Amino acid sequence: MDRPGGPWKPVDQTFPALSHTLDTEVCIVGGGFIGIVTAYLLARRGYRPVVVEAGRIGCGAVRMSTGTALSQHRLRSAHLWKRHGESVARAYYDVHEDALSWLERTCRRLDARCDLKRTPSWLLAENVDHVQQLEEEAEAYFKLGMDGRMADKPPVPFTGLPALKMNDQIQLDPVRFCSKLVRWLSLENIQLYEQTRAVDIVRGKHPSVVLENGKMIRARHIVCATHYPLQHLSSRLQLERAAAGVFTMPETMEEGIFTTLSDPSWAFRSLSDGKLLVSGGAERVSRKTDPHVLRDELRRWVKEHFPEAAEEKIWTLQQVRTSDRMPLAGPVEAGKKDLYTATGFGPWGLSGGVAGAQMIADHISGMRNRWSYLFTPARFEAKQELPNVVRHAASYVKGRIQRRECQSLEDLQPGEGALVRQEGIRTGAYRGENGDLYMVNPECTHAGCEVQWNRVNTTWDCPCHGSCFDVEGNVLEGPAVKPLERFYTMEKRK
C-alpha cells in the first residue's frame, strides 16, 4: 500500500488497524506530515487525538517530497503586495518563517536526527526578463524587511545572470522528522492506526468518521489531513503532477536550494550523501498529462544542466493548489467546529503544512492565531466560486466521456500496463515482470472518470481528481476511498 518513489526511508514503526468503534475528542484522518504535526501539537496541549491512516503512517505524499521548507516562494512576495497589499504579503512571509523556526526548535527539542540544515535558497534567472522579475521581488523583500538580496552570480554552473538569494531556509529528511514525532506520540500513548481507511465523514450534532470496515469514530472535532480532502472542497482545488529524481554526481554540489524561473520551473538541491535531488515540470493533471513525458523532460533538463549526473531514481508526485493559490487550513465552514481541513500547499507542503497544522490546533484549543485569516476556507464566496465550479464540472464530464484507444492484451509486455479490451469489456491490465496479469475496472470509484496508466510510478491515476491505485486496484491516494473493481484474469478462469 506504500506509494512508490521518493528518496526517504519509511517510518520505522508500525501500528495496528482499528477494528472497533470508539469515541474521542479529536479524530485526525490522515497520518502524513500534516496529520502527525497536528496530532503532536494537540497532544502537547493535553488533547488525546486519534489518528487513522489508510496505508502506513508517514508513507504517503511526504515520502514523495523533496524535503525543503521555504519562505521563499518564487515571485510570491511581489505578487501578494500588488494584489492584496503590504499586510498580506508580510503576513504570508511571517507565517512561513515562523513554521521554519518551529521545525528547527522541534528538531532540537526531540533530538530528531533528520539532517536538518539551514541553507540559502536561490531564485535563478535564465534571461533578461527573469532578471527584471527578480529585481521587483527583491524590492518587495526590502520593503517587507525579508532576509534576502540580489546576488551577481549564483553558485551554479549554467547561468551567469544575477539571482535572488534568501538566507536561512531549511532542508531536511521529512520522513525521519515524522518518525521522531510518531515515536513521541506512541510513547505518550496517543492512538495511531494504520490500514484504517476512512470512507465518509458525517457532520452535524454528532460528527463521526465512517471506516471501510463499517466501524465508526465519533469525535467532537474531525481533521481531514489527507493530501486531497474527502469531501466539500473539490471545486476550489487544482491538481498538478510533477517529476522528481535522484542523481549521483562526480563532484559535490554547492550547498543551497535552487529554483529556476523558467516555464516549467525546476528546483534542485544536494542530499546529505552528496547526491542531487531535482524536481519540477509541474502541469495541471488532465487526460493529456503523461507521467512518461514528465520523466523524459526531467531527464533532458538534468542532462543539459548537469551533463555528468547519473540517474538513480525517478518518480512523479502530485501537488494540490487552490484556485487563488493560497492554502486552505481551518474550519471548512465559518463558525462550525466539527470539520477542519489542511490542503492546497502546492510545492511548499512542509512550511505551509506546519503553519496549517498550527492554525487547526489553535482553532480546536480556542487559541488565537494571528495568521489564520490567510488560509481560512471561509474566504471563498459562492459568486467567486462559480467559475471554478464550472471548470470542475467540465473536467469531470471530459473524464467521463473521453476514452483512449485500447491495445491488445497480447501486446502487453512484462512491466507494462495499458487499457485493453477483454471479451468486449474495457479493462485496465498490467503484466508483471514474471508474466502474471492484474486486471481492473478502469472506472475510478470516486467519480467514475477513467483512470490512465502511470508508467513512471507503476500506478493507475485518475486525471479528474488525482486518485491513485496500485496494479491490484488498491487505493494509494484519494479522494477515492474504494478500490478499483478487480477482474479475474483468463489464466485464473482456466
C-alpha positions as CSV (number, residue, x, y, z in Angstrom):
1,M,0.0,0.0,0.0
2,D,3.0,2.3,0.1
3,R,3.3,4.9,-2.7
4,P,6.3,4.1,-4.9
5,G,9.1,6.6,-5.4
6,G,10.8,9.1,-3.1
7,P,14.3,9.2,-1.6
8,W,13.3,8.8,2.0
9,K,13.2,5.5,4.0
10,P,9.8,4.8,5.6
11,V,8.8,5.4,9.2
12,D,10.4,2.6,11.3
13,Q,7.3,1.9,13.4
14,T,4.1,0.0,12.5
15,F,0.7,0.2,14.1
16,P,-2.4,-1.9,14.2
17,A,-5.6,-1.4,12.2
18,L,-8.6,-0.1,14.1
19,S,-11.2,-2.9,14.4
20,H,-13.7,-1.4,16.8
21,T,-15.9,1.8,17.2
22,L,-14.6,4.4,19.6
23,D,-15.2,7.9,20.9
24,T,-12.7,10.6,21.1
25,E,-12.5,14.4,21.3
26,V,-10.3,14.8,18.1
27,C,-10.0,12.4,15.2
28,I,-7.3,13.1,12.6
29,V,-7.9,11.4,9.2
30,G,-4.5,11.1,7.5
31,G,-1.2,10.0,9.1
32,G,1.1,12.0,6.8
33,F,3.2,15.1,7.6
34,I,0.3,17.4,8.4
35,G,-1.7,14.9,10.3
36,I,1.2,13.9,12.5
37,V,2.3,17.5,13.2
38,T,-1.3,18.4,14.1
39,A,-1.5,15.4,16.5
40,Y,1.8,16.4,18.1
41,L,0.7,20.0,18.6
42,L,-2.6,18.9,20.2
43,A,-1.0,16.2,22.4
44,R,1.4,18.8,23.8
45,R,-1.7,20.8,24.8
46,G,-3.2,17.9,26.7
47,Y,-5.5,16.5,24.0
48,R,-5.7,12.8,23.1
49,P,-6.2,12.8,19.3
50,V,-6.8,9.6,17.4
51,V,-5.0,9.3,14.1
52,V,-6.2,6.9,11.3
53,E,-4.2,6.3,8.1
54,A,-5.4,4.3,5.1
55,G,-1.9,2.9,4.4
56,R,1.2,3.3,6.6
57,I,1.9,6.2,8.9
58,G,4.3,8.7,7.2
59,C,4.4,6.8,3.9
60,G,2.2,8.9,1.7
61,A,2.9,12.2,0.0
62,V,5.7,13.1,2.5
63,R,7.8,10.3,1.1
64,M,7.5,11.8,-2.4
65,S,8.5,15.3,-1.2
66,T,11.9,17.0,-1.8
67,G,12.4,17.8,1.9
68,T,12.6,21.6,1.6
69,A,10.9,24.1,3.9
70,L,10.9,27.6,2.4
71,S,9.6,31.1,3.0
72,Q,11.0,32.0,-0.5
73,H,8.1,31.0,-2.8
74,R,9.3,32.1,-6.2
75,L,7.9,35.6,-7.0
76,R,5.1,35.4,-4.4
77,S,6.0,38.5,-2.3
78,A,5.7,41.0,-5.1
79,H,2.5,39.3,-6.4
80,L,0.9,39.5,-3.0
81,W,2.0,43.1,-2.5
82,K,0.4,44.1,-5.8
83,R,-2.8,42.2,-5.3
84,H,-3.5,42.3,-1.6
85,G,-1.2,45.0,-0.1
86,E,1.6,45.1,2.3
87,S,-0.1,43.5,5.3
88,V,-1.0,40.3,3.4
89,A,2.4,40.0,1.8
90,R,4.2,40.5,5.1
91,A,1.9,38.0,6.9
92,Y,2.4,35.3,4.3
93,Y,6.2,35.6,4.7
94,D,6.0,35.8,8.5
95,V,3.8,32.7,8.8
96,H,6.3,30.6,6.8
97,E,9.2,32.0,8.7
98,D,7.5,31.0,11.9
99,A,7.0,27.5,10.5
100,L,10.7,27.2,9.8
101,S,11.6,28.3,13.3
102,W,9.1,25.7,14.7
103,L,10.8,22.9,12.6
104,E,14.2,23.9,14.0
105,R,13.0,24.2,17.6
106,T,11.2,20.9,17.4
107,C,14.2,19.0,16.0
108,R,16.3,20.3,18.9
109,R,13.6,19.5,21.5
110,L,13.2,15.9,20.3
111,D,16.8,15.4,19.2
112,A,15.5,14.5,15.8
113,R,18.4,13.4,13.6
114,C,16.8,14.2,10.3
115,D,19.7,16.1,8.5
116,L,18.0,19.4,9.2
117,K,20.2,22.2,7.9
118,R,19.8,26.0,7.5
119,T,20.9,26.9,3.9
120,P,20.4,29.7,1.4
121,S,17.6,29.5,-1.2
122,W,18.2,30.9,-4.7
123,L,15.8,32.1,-7.5
124,L,17.7,31.7,-10.8
125,A,17.2,33.9,-13.8
126,E,17.8,32.4,-17.3
127,N,17.1,35.5,-19.4
128,V,16.8,39.3,-19.1
129,D,13.1,39.3,-18.4
130,H,13.7,37.0,-15.4
131,V,16.3,39.4,-14.0
132,Q,13.7,42.2,-14.1
133,Q,11.2,40.0,-12.3
134,L,13.8,39.2,-9.6
135,E,14.5,42.9,-9.1
136,E,10.8,43.5,-8.5
137,E,10.8,40.7,-6.0
138,A,13.9,42.0,-4.3
139,E,12.3,45.4,-3.9
140,A,9.4,43.7,-2.1
141,Y,11.9,41.9,0.1
142,F,13.5,45.2,1.1
143,K,10.1,46.9,1.8
144,L,8.9,43.9,3.9
145,G,12.2,43.5,5.8
146,M,12.8,40.0,4.4
147,D,16.2,38.4,4.7
148,G,17.2,38.3,1.0
149,R,19.0,40.2,-1.6
150,M,20.2,40.2,-5.3
151,A,23.5,38.5,-6.0
152,D,25.6,39.0,-9.0
153,K,26.3,35.3,-9.7
154,P,24.8,32.2,-8.1
155,P,26.9,29.2,-7.3
156,V,25.6,27.0,-10.2
157,P,27.4,26.2,-13.4
158,F,24.8,27.0,-16.0
159,T,23.9,30.7,-15.6
160,G,25.9,33.8,-15.1
161,L,22.9,36.1,-14.6
162,P,22.0,37.7,-11.3
163,A,20.0,35.7,-8.8
164,L,17.8,36.4,-5.8
165,K,19.1,34.9,-2.6
166,M,17.2,34.3,0.7
167,N,19.1,33.2,3.8
168,D,18.4,30.5,6.4
169,Q,15.9,28.3,4.6
170,I,15.7,24.6,5.6
171,Q,16.3,21.3,4.1
172,L,15.8,18.0,6.0
173,D,14.7,14.4,5.7
174,P,10.9,14.9,6.3
175,V,10.2,11.2,7.0
176,R,12.8,10.9,9.7
177,F,11.4,14.1,11.3
178,C,7.9,12.4,11.1
179,S,9.4,9.3,12.6
180,K,10.6,11.2,15.7
181,L,7.1,12.8,16.2
182,V,5.5,9.4,15.8
183,R,7.8,7.9,18.4
184,W,7.0,10.7,20.8
185,L,3.2,10.2,20.2
186,S,3.4,6.5,20.7
187,L,5.3,7.0,24.0
188,E,2.6,9.4,25.1
189,N,0.0,6.6,24.3
190,I,-1.6,8.6,21.5
191,Q,-3.7,6.1,19.4
192,L,-2.3,5.7,15.9
193,Y,-3.9,3.3,13.5
194,E,-2.7,2.1,10.1
195,Q,-4.5,0.2,7.3
196,T,-7.6,2.0,8.5
197,R,-9.4,3.8,5.7
198,A,-12.0,6.5,6.3
199,V,-14.7,6.4,3.6
200,D,-17.0,9.1,4.8
201,I,-17.4,11.9,7.3
202,V,-20.8,12.6,8.9
203,R,-21.3,16.1,10.1
204,G,-23.8,17.7,12.4
205,K,-24.6,17.4,16.1
206,H,-22.7,14.1,16.4
207,P,-19.8,14.2,14.0
208,S,-18.2,10.8,13.1
209,V,-15.7,9.2,10.7
210,V,-17.1,6.1,8.9
211,L,-14.4,3.5,8.3
212,E,-14.2,1.0,5.4
213,N,-14.7,-1.9,7.8
214,G,-18.0,-0.5,9.0
215,K,-16.8,0.8,12.3
216,M,-17.0,4.5,13.3
217,I,-15.0,7.1,15.2
218,R,-17.3,9.6,17.0
219,A,-15.4,12.8,17.6
220,R,-16.2,16.4,18.6
221,H,-13.6,17.6,16.1
222,I,-12.6,15.9,12.9
223,V,-9.4,17.0,11.0
224,C,-9.2,15.9,7.4
225,A,-5.4,15.9,6.8
226,T,-5.4,13.8,3.7
227,H,-3.5,15.1,0.6
228,Y,-6.8,15.7,-1.1
229,P,-9.9,16.2,1.1
230,L,-12.5,13.5,1.3
231,Q,-15.4,16.0,0.5
232,H,-16.7,19.5,0.3
233,L,-13.7,21.4,-1.3
234,S,-13.1,19.8,-4.7
235,S,-14.2,22.9,-6.7
236,R,-11.6,25.0,-5.0
237,L,-8.7,22.7,-5.7
238,Q,-6.4,22.1,-8.7
239,L,-4.2,19.1,-9.0
240,E,-0.7,19.3,-10.6
241,R,1.7,16.5,-11.4
242,A,5.5,17.0,-11.3
243,A,8.5,14.8,-11.7
244,A,11.4,14.3,-9.3
245,G,14.6,12.3,-9.3
246,V,17.8,11.5,-7.5
247,F,21.1,11.6,-9.5
248,T,24.7,10.8,-8.5
249,M,27.3,13.5,-9.1
250,P,31.1,13.1,-9.6
251,E,31.7,16.2,-7.5
252,T,29.9,17.7,-4.5
253,M,27.5,20.4,-5.4
254,E,27.4,23.8,-3.7
255,E,25.0,23.8,-0.7
256,G,21.7,25.6,-1.3
257,I,18.2,25.2,-2.6
258,F,17.9,26.4,-6.2
259,T,14.7,27.2,-8.2
260,T,14.6,28.4,-11.8
261,L,12.1,30.9,-13.1
262,S,11.8,29.0,-16.4
263,D,8.4,27.6,-17.5
264,P,8.2,24.9,-16.4
265,S,10.2,25.6,-13.3
266,W,12.8,23.3,-11.8
267,A,14.2,23.0,-8.3
268,F,17.3,21.2,-7.1
269,R,19.5,20.6,-4.0
270,S,22.1,18.2,-2.7
271,L,21.2,15.4,-0.3
272,S,23.3,14.5,2.7
273,D,25.2,11.9,0.8
274,G,26.1,14.4,-1.9
275,K,23.6,13.2,-4.5
276,L,21.5,15.6,-6.5
277,L,17.7,15.9,-5.9
278,V,15.8,17.5,-8.8
279,S,12.0,18.2,-9.1
280,G,9.7,20.3,-11.3
281,G,8.0,20.3,-14.7
282,A,4.6,20.6,-12.9
283,E,1.5,20.7,-15.1
284,R,-2.2,20.5,-14.3
285,V,-3.5,17.0,-14.2
286,S,-5.7,16.1,-17.2
287,R,-6.1,13.4,-19.8
288,K,-3.2,15.0,-21.6
289,T,-0.8,14.7,-18.6
290,D,1.6,11.8,-19.3
291,P,4.0,10.9,-16.5
292,H,6.3,9.3,-19.0
293,V,6.7,12.7,-20.8
294,L,7.3,14.4,-17.4
295,R,10.1,11.9,-16.7
296,D,11.7,12.5,-20.1
297,E,11.6,16.3,-19.6
298,L,13.3,15.8,-16.2
299,R,16.0,13.7,-17.8
300,R,16.5,16.3,-20.6
301,W,16.8,19.2,-18.2
302,V,19.3,17.3,-16.0
303,K,21.3,16.2,-19.0
304,E,21.5,19.8,-20.3
305,H,22.4,21.5,-16.9
306,F,24.3,18.7,-15.2
307,P,25.7,16.5,-18.0
308,E,27.8,14.4,-15.7
309,A,24.9,13.4,-13.4
310,A,23.9,9.7,-13.4
311,E,20.3,8.8,-12.9
312,E,19.5,6.7,-9.8
313,K,15.7,7.0,-9.4
314,I,12.8,9.0,-10.8
315,W,9.2,9.2,-9.7
316,T,6.2,11.5,-10.2
317,L,4.3,13.3,-7.4
318,Q,1.1,15.3,-7.2
319,Q,0.7,18.8,-5.7
320,V,-2.6,20.3,-4.7
321,R,-3.2,24.1,-5.2
322,T,-6.2,26.3,-4.6
323,S,-7.9,28.4,-7.2
324,D,-6.4,31.6,-5.6
325,R,-3.0,29.9,-4.9
326,M,-3.5,30.4,-1.1
327,P,-3.7,27.3,1.1
328,L,-6.7,26.1,3.0
329,A,-6.4,25.4,6.7
330,G,-9.0,25.7,9.4
331,P,-12.7,25.0,9.8
332,V,-14.4,24.0,6.5
333,E,-17.3,26.4,7.3
334,A,-17.0,29.6,9.3
335,G,-18.4,29.3,12.9
336,K,-18.5,25.5,12.8
337,K,-16.1,23.4,14.8
338,D,-16.9,19.8,13.6
339,L,-14.7,19.6,10.5
340,Y,-11.3,21.1,9.7
341,T,-9.0,20.7,6.7
342,A,-5.5,21.5,5.5
343,T,-4.6,21.3,1.9
344,G,-3.6,23.3,-1.2
345,F,0.0,23.9,-0.3
346,G,1.4,23.3,-3.8
347,P,5.2,22.6,-3.7
348,W,5.5,24.2,-0.2
349,G,3.8,21.5,1.9
350,L,6.4,21.4,4.7
351,S,6.4,25.0,5.7
352,G,2.8,25.5,4.8
353,G,1.8,22.2,6.4
354,V,3.3,23.3,9.8
355,A,1.5,26.6,9.5
356,G,-1.8,24.9,8.7
357,A,-1.4,22.4,11.5
358,Q,-0.8,25.3,13.9
359,M,-3.9,27.1,12.7
360,I,-6.1,24.0,13.2
361,A,-4.6,23.2,16.6
362,D,-5.2,26.8,17.7
363,H,-8.8,26.7,16.5
364,I,-9.5,23.4,18.4
365,S,-7.9,24.6,21.6
366,G,-9.5,28.0,21.5
367,M,-6.3,30.0,21.0
368,R,-5.9,33.0,18.7
369,N,-3.8,32.6,15.6
370,R,-2.9,35.9,14.1
371,W,-2.4,34.4,10.6
372,S,-5.5,32.1,10.4
373,Y,-7.3,34.6,8.1
374,L,-4.8,33.9,5.4
375,F,-5.6,30.2,4.9
376,T,-9.3,30.2,6.1
377,P,-11.6,28.1,3.8
378,A,-14.4,30.6,4.6
379,R,-12.7,33.3,2.4
380,F,-14.4,31.8,-0.7
381,E,-17.9,33.1,-1.6
382,A,-20.4,31.5,-3.9
383,K,-20.1,34.2,-6.6
384,Q,-16.3,33.9,-6.6
385,E,-16.5,30.1,-6.8
386,L,-18.9,29.9,-9.8
387,P,-16.1,29.9,-12.5
388,N,-14.2,27.2,-10.5
389,V,-17.4,25.1,-10.2
390,V,-17.9,25.3,-14.0
391,R,-14.3,24.3,-14.7
392,H,-14.5,21.4,-12.2
393,A,-17.7,20.2,-13.8
394,A,-16.2,20.4,-17.3
395,S,-13.2,18.4,-16.1
396,Y,-15.5,15.8,-14.7
397,V,-17.5,15.5,-17.9
398,K,-14.4,15.1,-20.0
399,G,-13.0,12.5,-17.7
400,R,-16.3,10.5,-18.0
401,I,-16.6,10.7,-21.8
402,Q,-13.1,10.8,-23.2
403,R,-11.7,7.4,-23.8
404,R,-8.3,6.4,-25.1
405,E,-7.9,3.6,-27.6
406,C,-7.3,0.2,-26.2
407,Q,-4.4,-2.1,-27.2
408,S,-4.4,-5.8,-27.4
409,L,-3.7,-7.9,-24.3
410,E,-1.3,-10.0,-26.4
411,D,0.8,-6.9,-27.0
412,L,1.2,-6.2,-23.3
413,Q,4.9,-6.7,-22.3
414,P,6.2,-7.6,-18.8
415,G,6.2,-4.5,-16.6
416,E,3.7,-2.7,-18.8
417,G,0.2,-1.5,-18.1
418,A,-2.5,-0.3,-20.6
419,L,-6.2,-0.1,-21.3
420,V,-7.2,-3.2,-23.2
421,R,-10.5,-4.7,-24.5
422,Q,-11.0,-8.1,-23.0
423,E,-14.1,-10.0,-24.0
424,G,-15.6,-6.8,-25.2
425,I,-15.0,-5.0,-21.8
426,R,-12.6,-2.1,-21.3
427,T,-10.1,-3.3,-18.8
428,G,-7.0,-1.8,-17.1
429,A,-4.4,-4.5,-17.4
430,Y,-0.9,-4.8,-16.0
431,R,1.5,-7.7,-16.8
432,G,4.1,-8.2,-14.0
433,E,7.7,-8.9,-14.6
434,N,7.0,-12.6,-14.1
435,G,4.2,-12.6,-16.6
436,D,1.3,-12.5,-14.1
437,L,-1.7,-10.4,-15.2
438,Y,-3.5,-7.9,-13.0
439,M,-6.8,-6.7,-14.4
440,V,-9.1,-4.0,-13.0
441,N,-12.2,-2.0,-14.0
442,P,-10.6,1.4,-15.1
443,E,-13.6,3.4,-13.8
444,C,-12.4,5.5,-10.8
445,T,-14.5,4.7,-7.7
446,H,-14.6,8.4,-6.7
447,A,-16.5,10.0,-9.6
448,G,-16.4,7.5,-12.5
449,C,-13.6,9.0,-14.6
450,E,-11.4,6.6,-16.5
451,V,-8.0,6.1,-15.0
452,Q,-4.8,6.1,-17.0
453,W,-1.6,4.1,-16.6
454,N,1.3,5.9,-15.0
455,R,4.4,4.1,-16.3
456,V,6.8,6.0,-14.0
457,N,5.2,5.1,-10.7
458,T,3.5,1.8,-11.9
459,T,0.1,3.1,-10.8
460,W,-3.4,3.7,-12.2
461,D,-4.1,7.5,-11.9
462,C,-7.3,9.4,-12.2
463,P,-7.0,12.5,-14.4
464,C,-10.0,14.2,-12.9
465,H,-9.3,14.4,-9.1
466,G,-5.9,12.7,-8.7
467,S,-6.8,9.4,-7.1
468,C,-4.1,6.8,-7.5
469,F,-4.4,3.0,-7.4
470,D,-1.8,0.2,-7.4
471,V,-1.8,-2.6,-10.0
472,E,-4.3,-4.6,-8.0
473,G,-6.6,-1.6,-7.7
474,N,-5.9,-0.7,-4.1
475,V,-6.2,3.0,-3.2
476,L,-2.8,4.7,-2.8
477,E,-4.1,8.2,-2.8
478,G,-7.6,9.8,-2.5
479,P,-10.1,11.3,-2.8
480,A,-11.2,7.8,-3.8
481,V,-11.8,5.6,-0.8
482,K,-12.8,2.3,-2.5
483,P,-10.5,0.1,-4.6
484,L,-11.0,-0.4,-8.3
485,E,-13.1,-3.5,-9.1
486,R,-10.8,-6.4,-9.8
487,F,-11.3,-8.7,-12.8
488,Y,-10.2,-12.3,-12.8
489,T,-7.5,-13.0,-15.4
490,M,-8.0,-15.5,-18.2
491,E,-5.4,-17.7,-16.6
492,K,-7.2,-17.8,-13.3
493,R,-10.5,-18.6,-15.0
494,K,-8.9,-21.6,-16.6
